[in-house]
Amino acid sequence: MKIKPEDYEILKNFIEKAINCNPNVEAYYFSNFYQPREFREAMLYASKIRITDGLEEGDLHLYAYLNDDHIDTALRSIFRENGFTWAAMKKDDRTPGELRPIKDII
């Protein structure tokens, strides 16, 4: 990963807080999203972290040295560390018949 370790820890803390504030995070994923990256982006938004390029005020200045793909790699690692392997996938390789009905998750 290209993200600096100290920035990774800050990002990780924001994402973990968002996960902890949303106990039905798995149901949210399976009922609203079709691709893991969309879910990661939604959780990044839910974390309320302000990511900038360093020219404006924010929590992290990741865009000063990373692009969206680098940030997504860090997010995949964070979700994998927290036991959300389905959210860490690059692509959602499941077919529609493999999706679990939302009533089985809630």
N, C-alpha and C positions, 0 to 999 in steps of 0.2 A: 504494500500500500504506500501511496505517496504522501498521505496525510501525516503531519507531525504528531508524535505521540501525545503531546500536551493538548493539541487540538482534538485528537481522537477521544481523549478522556472527557473533554467538555461536551463534545457531540454525543458521546455515549450517555453521559448523565442526563442530558435533555431528552434523549430517546427513551431511556429507562423510566424517567418520570412520566412521559406520555403513555408508555405501556402500563405503568402502575395506576394511572388515572383512568384507564380504559380496561377494566377487567374482562370485558367480552371482546377483546381484540381479535380473537380467532373468528368469532361470529361476524364481526364487522368486516373482516377480510372476505369470508366466504359469501356473505350476502351482498357485498357492494363492488367487489373488484374481480377482474379476470386475470390480471397479471401481477406477479409479486412486486415488480418495480412501482406500479401504481400505488400499491399498498404502502411501500416504503416512503414514497413521496407524500402520501397522505399523513403518515405518522410523523414525518419531518415537519409538515405544516402544523400538525396537532401539537407538536412539542413547543411551538411558538419561538423557536430559536431564530435569531436574525443573522443570516449569513450574508456577508458583504465582501467587497473587494478591498476593503481597508480605506477607501476614500470617503466612506460614510460610516456613521456610527452603527455598531452591531455587536452581537455576542461573539461571533467568530469571523475572521477575515479570510475564509477559505478560498474565495474567488481570486485572491491575490496570487495564488500559486496552484490551484486545482480547477478542474472543470467538473461538469455534472457527473461524468462517468467515474471520476476518482472519488467523488463524494458518495456515489451510489455503492462503490466497492466497500467503502468504510461502513455504510449502512448495512450492507449484506453481512459483514463481519459482526456488527453489533447484534443484529437479529439472530445470527447463528449462535453467538455466545449466550444469548438469553433463551435458547431452546426453541426458537421459531425457525426451524430449518425450511419450512415451506415458504417463509417470507424472505429467505436468503437465496432462493433459486434465481438464476439469471432469467429463465423463462418458465412459464407455467406449462409443463409438459402433460398435464392431465387432460384427458378427454372429458367432454361434458358428462358422460355416464359415470365418471369417477368422482365427480363433485358430491360432497355430502350435503344432504338437504339441511337447511338452516335449523329446522326443528330438532335435528339430531345433535346440534352443537350447543344450543341455548339451554 
